[in-house]
Amino acid sequence: MKTFINILAKGINQYLLAGALFIMIAFVSCKKEKVPAHDPASPISISTFIPAQGSGGTEVLISGTNFSTDTSQISVTLNGFKLKVIGANTKQMMVVVPKKAGSGPIVVTIGKGTATSTDNFTYQYTRTVTTLAGSGKAGFANGKGTDAMFDFSGQSWYRSCGVTVDDNLNVYVADPGNHCIRKIDTAGNVSTLAGNPQVSGYADGKGGAANFSLPYDVAVDAQGNVYSVDPGNYDIRKISPDGTATTWAWGNQSPWSIAVDRTTGYIYYSSCSSPGNIYQVSAQWTTKQVISGLNYPAGIKFDKAGNLYVSVNGDQVIRKFNAGDWKGSIIAGQLGVSGYLNGAAATAKFAYPWGIAVDNSSNIYVAGNGTWDGGSYNPDQSIRFIQANTFDVSTFAGSGTAGYADAIGGSALFSAPTGVAVDKNGTVYVLDKNNNRIRKIVSE
């Protein structure tokens, strides 16, 4: 009972009352010779739970009927994450929320019986934004962290969304102003994977012997090969882990964005045109069009089931195309309506969305400012978050104000975030165009 006595000390009136009730029930149960038991033939139910929100480690008191005093028989989950059961009787139980569980209904399972709460538990993340690499000035320098330099904004019309991360947590960046592909290792050291910052051109080769013109986007496959698109050269390039660049295909349209479908290993690229199309590259020199007629498709990414998500810059919406038949639908945003508004999928607004990423739980991240010049006038200077399944939209980090600040959540500032990636652990990386930096967001 020590845990429940500690809860009483928290001083929250509602929590205090519920905790006292739980202790009283438990105390009476201890005094009775016959302890009420769970009835497997009857349904279980959840009436309430408190608190309704919290972060990892929050203790939640669930009230209902036909629970069990045997905690080993109880399973409580939130978005598939198991909550630790630390005490229970037939009417109440105390559970602990794990880190990064997310928001959603609480599900209690006892034997063959299951009950789902009618209300959602709201998970409160702490999202800490830091600078992973970049000095803040446009230029070229390899080095560690802020000693390195990128050129994302030397020309205002550079529109790279190129940031991706491999399974070993190395980050790769398309650096259009320096005509090369950069690598950031797990210690924060920035190096040049392929390309020559002194030469804008076209050449296959290893490391500095390769030449790029305007590398705009990168994607990585399961073997650690990096693929790039270069609208200056109209090509799709494959770059092996040792930095050897090989032309993989020529663009049917000017290629701006690229993605890898790991269910097939196929490469896909899009052209940010109107009409803009999406093309599949199933092997070297083997290309076909799979989606057509989009209004400036920008970022493209796949989920683990092979569904494709596209930020359609010209339509102010996020579209989903189903694996297999490519049937498309709008999952978030108002068609043709620009703005910065969070909420339900159909009421949310985007303002020229650009880069996009999808995590292992099929949550979607959108880099908010895809204006042609990265202007601070754009109402969205943030990374937006689209919840899997419901497609509700919220701000992951940043706000409607352009600037530079490492901070938590909405207090952090970006200036034209154009690229976004997410690693296997849920850490998010942002190409922050006007700040010439790669930012890192850790959620807890």
C-alpha positions in Angstrom: 0.0 0.0 0.0 3.0 2.3 0.2 2.5 3.5 -3.4 -1.0 4.6 -2.7 0.0 6.4 0.4 2.6 8.3 -1.6 -0.1 9.3 -4.1 -2.1 10.8 -1.2 0.9 13.1 -0.6 0.6 14.7 -4.0 -2.1 17.1 -2.9 -4.3 16.9 -5.9 -7.8 16.9 -4.6 -9.3 14.6 -7.2 -6.4 12.3 -7.1 -6.5 12.4 -3.3 -10.2 11.3 -3.2 -9.7 8.5 -5.7 -6.6 7.3 -3.9 -8.3 7.3 -0.6 -11.2 5.3 -2.0 -8.8 2.8 -3.4 -7.1 2.3 -0.1 -10.3 2.0 1.8 -11.6 -0.7 -0.6 -8.3 -2.5 -0.3 -8.3 -2.3 3.5 -11.9 -3.6 3.7 -11.0 -6.4 1.4 -8.1 -7.4 3.6 -10.4 -7.6 6.7 -13.0 -9.8 5.0 -12.5 -13.5 5.0 -13.9 -13.7 1.5 -12.2 -11.4 -1.0 -14.3 -10.4 -4.0 -13.1 -12.2 -7.1 -13.0 -11.5 -10.8 -15.9 -13.3 -12.6 -14.5 -14.6 -16.0 -18.1 -15.1 -17.2 -19.0 -11.5 -16.7 -17.8 -8.4 -18.7 -15.3 -6.0 -17.4 -15.7 -2.2 -17.8 -13.8 1.0 -17.4 -15.8 4.0 -16.0 -13.0 6.6 -15.3 -9.3 7.1 -15.0 -7.3 9.9 -13.4 -5.2 11.8 -14.2 -6.3 12.2 -17.8 -2.9 13.3 -18.9 0.8 12.9 -18.1 4.2 11.8 -19.3 6.2 8.6 -18.8 6.1 7.4 -15.2 2.7 8.9 -14.5 0.6 6.7 -12.1 -3.0 6.4 -13.3 -5.9 5.1 -11.2 -8.4 3.2 -13.3 -11.9 2.7 -11.9 -14.4 0.1 -13.3 -16.0 -3.2 -12.6 -15.0 -6.9 -12.5 -11.3 -6.3 -12.2 -9.0 -8.9 -10.5 -6.9 -8.8 -7.4 -4.4 -11.0 -9.2 -2.2 -8.5 -11.0 -0.5 -11.2 -13.0 -3.7 -11.8 -14.8 -4.2 -8.2 -15.8 -2.9 -6.6 -19.0 -3.2 -2.8 -19.5 -2.1 -1.2 -22.7 -2.0 2.3 -24.3 -1.3 2.3 -28.1 0.1 -1.2 -27.7 2.5 -0.2 -25.0 2.1 -2.2 -21.8 1.4 -0.3 -18.5 2.9 -1.7 -15.3 0.1 -2.8 -12.9 1.2 -2.0 -9.4 -2.0 -2.8 -7.4 -5.6 -3.8 -8.0 -8.8 -4.9 -6.5 -12.1 -5.7 -8.2 -13.1 -2.0 -8.7 -9.8 -0.1 -9.1 -6.3 -0.6 -10.3 -3.1 1.5 -10.3 -0.9 1.5 -13.4 2.2 3.3 -14.6 2.5 4.8 -18.1 5.7 4.0 -20.0 7.8 6.6 -21.9 6.7 7.5 -25.4 3.4 5.6 -25.1 1.5 8.4 -26.9 -2.1 9.5 -26.6 -5.1 7.2 -26.9 -7.7 5.0 -25.0 -6.6 2.7 -22.2 -7.3 -1.0 -22.8 -7.7 -3.5 -19.9 -7.6 -7.2 -20.6 -8.3 -9.9 -18.0 -8.5 -13.4 -19.4 -10.7 -13.3 -22.4 -12.4 -10.1 -21.3 -11.4 -6.7 -22.6 -12.5 -3.2 -21.9 -11.6 0.1 -23.6 -11.9 3.5 -22.1 -14.2 5.9 -23.8 -11.8 8.8 -23.1 -8.3 9.1 -24.3 -5.2 9.5 -22.1 -3.3 12.5 -23.3 0.5 11.8 -23.3 2.5 14.9 -22.6 5.8 14.8 -24.5 8.9 16.8 -23.6 10.5 17.5 -27.0 13.9 18.9 -26.7 15.4 20.7 -29.8 19.2 21.0 -30.1 21.6 21.7 -32.9 23.3 18.6 -34.2 25.6 20.3 -36.8 26.1 23.6 -38.6 27.6 26.9 -37.6 24.6 29.0 -38.8 26.5 30.5 -41.7 26.3 29.4 -45.3 29.7 27.9 -46.3 31.6 24.7 -46.4 33.6 23.0 -43.6 33.8 19.5 -42.3 34.2 19.1 -38.5 32.3 18.3 -35.4 28.9 19.8 -34.5 28.8 23.5 -34.9 32.3 23.6 -36.4 30.9 22.3 -39.6 29.2 24.4 -42.3 26.5 23.7 -44.8 25.1 25.8 -47.6 21.3 25.5 -47.7 20.6 29.2 -48.2 23.4 30.7 -50.2 20.8 31.2 -52.9 17.3 31.8 -51.6 15.8 29.4 -54.1 17.7 26.3 -52.9 14.9 24.0 -51.9 16.6 20.9 -50.4 14.5 18.6 -48.2 17.5 16.2 -48.1 18.0 14.7 -44.7 17.8 10.9 -43.9 19.1 8.5 -41.4 20.3 4.9 -41.7 19.8 1.9 -39.3 23.2 2.7 -37.6 22.0 6.3 -36.9 24.3 8.0 -39.3 22.6 11.1 -40.8 23.0 12.0 -44.5 22.4 15.5 -45.9 21.9 16.8 -49.4 23.9 20.1 -49.5 22.9 21.9 -52.7 25.1 25.0 -52.3 28.2 22.8 -51.9 27.2 20.3 -54.6 27.8 17.3 -52.4 26.3 14.7 -50.0 27.4 15.0 -46.4 27.5 12.5 -43.6 27.0 13.1 -39.8 28.2 10.1 -37.7 26.8 9.2 -34.3 29.5 11.4 -32.6 28.3 14.5 -34.6 31.3 14.5 -36.9 30.5 15.9 -40.4 32.3 14.6 -43.4 31.8 14.6 -47.2 30.4 11.3 -48.4 30.5 12.2 -52.1 30.9 15.3 -54.3 33.3 18.2 -54.6 32.3 21.5 -52.9 34.4 23.4 -55.4 32.8 21.9 -58.5 29.3 21.9 -59.7 28.9 19.4 -62.5 28.2 15.8 -63.3 30.5 12.8 -62.8 30.2 9.4 -61.3 33.1 8.4 -59.0 34.2 7.9 -55.5 34.2 10.6 -52.9 35.5 13.9 -54.2 35.8 12.5 -57.7 32.0 12.5 -58.0 30.3 15.7 -59.1 26.8 16.9 -58.3 25.0 20.1 -59.4 21.9 20.6 -57.1 21.4 17.6 -54.8 18.0 18.2 -53.3 17.0 15.0 -51.5 18.4 11.8 -50.2 17.1 8.4 -49.0 18.8 5.3 -47.6 18.1 1.6 -48.2 18.4 -1.3 -45.8 22.0 -2.0 -47.0 23.1 1.6 -46.2 23.2 2.8 -49.8 22.2 6.4 -50.2 20.2 7.6 -53.2 20.1 11.2 -54.3 18.1 13.3 -56.7 19.7 16.2 -58.6 17.4 18.5 -60.6 20.5 20.3 -61.9 21.6 17.1 -63.6 18.2 15.4 -64.0 19.6 12.2 -62.5 19.0 9.7 -59.7 22.3 8.6 -58.1 23.2 5.6 -56.0 26.0 6.2 -53.4 27.5 3.1 -51.8 28.6 3.3 -48.1 32.2 3.9 -49.3 31.1 7.0 -51.2 31.1 5.7 -54.7 28.4 7.5 -56.8 26.8 5.7 -59.7 24.0 7.0 -62.0 21.0 4.9 -61.3 18.4 6.5 -63.7 17.7 9.7 -65.6 14.7 11.7 -64.6 11.6 11.6 -66.7 10.8 14.9 -65.1 13.1 17.1 -63.1 13.6 14.9 -59.9 13.2 16.8 -56.6 12.4 14.2 -53.9 13.3 10.6 -53.4 12.2 7.7 -51.2 12.9 3.9 -50.7 10.1 1.4 -50.2 11.7 -1.1 -47.9 9.0 -3.7 -48.6 10.2 -4.0 -52.1 13.6 -2.3 -52.2 12.3 -0.1 -55.1 13.3 3.6 -55.4 10.7 6.3 -56.1 11.2 9.9 -57.0 8.9 12.9 -57.6 9.0 16.0 -59.7 7.8 19.2 -57.9 6.0 20.4 -61.0 2.3 21.0 -61.9 1.4 18.5 -63.1 4.0 16.5 -61.1 4.4 12.8 -61.3 5.9 10.0 -59.1 8.1 7.4 -60.7 9.3 3.9 -59.6 12.8 2.7 -60.3 12.7 -1.0 -59.7 16.3 -1.6 -60.9 19.1 0.5 -62.6 17.7 2.1 -65.8 14.2 0.6 -65.1 11.7 3.3 -64.5 7.9 3.6 -64.8 5.4 6.2 -63.8 3.0 5.1 -61.0 1.2 8.4 -60.0 0.4 11.4 -62.1 -1.1 14.8 -62.1 -0.2 16.1 -58.6 0.0 19.8 -57.9 3.7 20.3 -56.9 4.4 17.1 -55.0 7.3 17.8 -52.6 8.3 15.3 -49.9 7.6 11.6 -50.4 8.1 8.8 -47.9 6.8 5.2 -47.3 5.6 3.5 -44.1 6.6 0.0 -43.2 3.6 -1.5 -45.0 4.5 0.2 -48.3 2.0 3.0 -48.3 3.2 6.2 -49.8 2.7 9.7 -48.2 3.2 12.9 -50.2 3.2 16.5 -49.1 1.5 18.2 -51.9 2.9 21.7 -51.7 0.5 23.3 -54.3 -2.6 21.9 -52.7 -1.7 22.5 -49.0 -2.5 18.8 -48.1 -0.9 15.5 -47.2 -2.0 12.6 -49.4 -1.7 8.9 -48.9 -1.4 6.3 -51.7 -2.2 2.7 -50.8 0.4 0.0 -51.4 -0.4 -2.1 -54.4 -3.1 -0.2 -56.2 -1.9 3.4 -55.5 -5.4 4.5 -54.6 -5.0 8.1 -53.3 -6.8 10.1 -50.6 -6.2 13.3 -48.6 -5.4 12.4 -45.0 -4.8 15.9 -43.6 -5.3 19.5 -44.6 -7.8 21.5 -46.5 -7.5 21.3 -50.3 -6.3 24.7 -51.7 -6.5 26.4 -48.3 -3.3 27.7 -46.8 -2.8 28.4 -43.1 -1.4 27.1 -39.8 -4.0 25.3 -37.8 -3.8 22.2 -35.7 -6.8 19.9 -35.1 -8.7 17.1 -36.7 -7.4 15.9 -40.1 -10.1 17.7 -42.2 -9.9 21.0 -40.3 -6.1 21.3 -40.0 -4.2 23.7 -42.3 -0.8 23.6 -43.8 1.2 26.4 -45.5 3.2 25.1 -48.4 4.4 21.8 -46.7 7.7 20.4 -47.9 9.7 17.5 -46.5 8.0 14.5 -44.9 9.0 11.5 -42.8 7.2 8.5 -41.4 8.2 6.6 -38.2 7.9 2.9 -37.3 4.4 3.5 -35.8 3.2 5.2 -39.0 3.1 8.7 -37.4 3.9 11.4 -40.0 6.2 14.4 -39.7 6.0 17.4 -42.0 8.5 20.2 -42.5 6.3 23.3 -42.6 7.9 25.9 -44.8 8.2 25.0 -48.5 7.9 28.5 -49.9 10.2 29.1 -52.9 12.4 31.5 -50.9 12.1 30.1 -47.4 10.4 33.3 -46.3 9.8 34.2 -42.7 6.4 35.5 -43.8 5.2 31.9 -44.1 2.8 31.2 -41.1 4.3 27.8 -40.5 7.9 27.6 -39.3 7.5 24.3 -37.5 7.5 20.5 -37.7 4.0 19.2 -37.7 2.9 15.8 -36.4 0.2 13.7 -37.9 -1.1 10.9 -35.6 -1.2 7.5 -37.2 -4.7 6.2 -37.9 -6.7 9.3 -36.8 -4.5 11.7 -38.8 -5.0 14.4 -36.1 -2.5 17.2 -36.6 -0.4 19.0 -33.9 2.8 20.9 -33.7 5.7 18.7 -32.9 8.3 21.5 -32.4 8.6 25.1 -33.4 5.8 27.6 -34.1 4.6 30.2 -36.5 7.6 32.4 -35.8 10.9 32.2 -37.7 14.2 32.4 -35.8 16.8 30.3 -34.1 16.5 28.9 -30.6 17.3 25.5 -29.1 14.5 24.9 -26.6 11.6 22.6 -25.7 8.6 22.2 -28.0 6.9 25.4 -29.1 9.7 27.5 -27.6 12.2 26.2 -30.1 12.6 28.3 -33.3 13.3 27.3 -36.9 13.7 29.4 -40.0 12.3 27.6 -43.0 12.4 24.0 -41.9 12.4 22.2 -45.3 13.5 18.6 -44.5 12.7 16.1 -41.8 13.7 12.6 -41.0 13.1 10.2 -38.1 15.3 7.3 -36.9 14.4 3.9 -35.6 14.4 5.2 -32.0 11.9 8.1 -32.8 14.6 10.9 -32.8 13.7 13.5 -35.4 16.2 15.5 -37.5 15.4 18.7 -39.3 17.1 20.5 -42.2 16.8 24.1 -41.0 17.3 26.0 -44.3 17.9 29.6 -43.3 19.8 28.7 -40.2 22.1 26.4 -42.3 21.9 23.8 -39.5 20.8 20.3 -38.9 18.6 20.2 -35.8 17.8 17.2 -33.6 14.5 16.6 -31.6 14.4 14.1 -28.8 11.0 13.2 -27.4 10.5 11.9 -23.8 
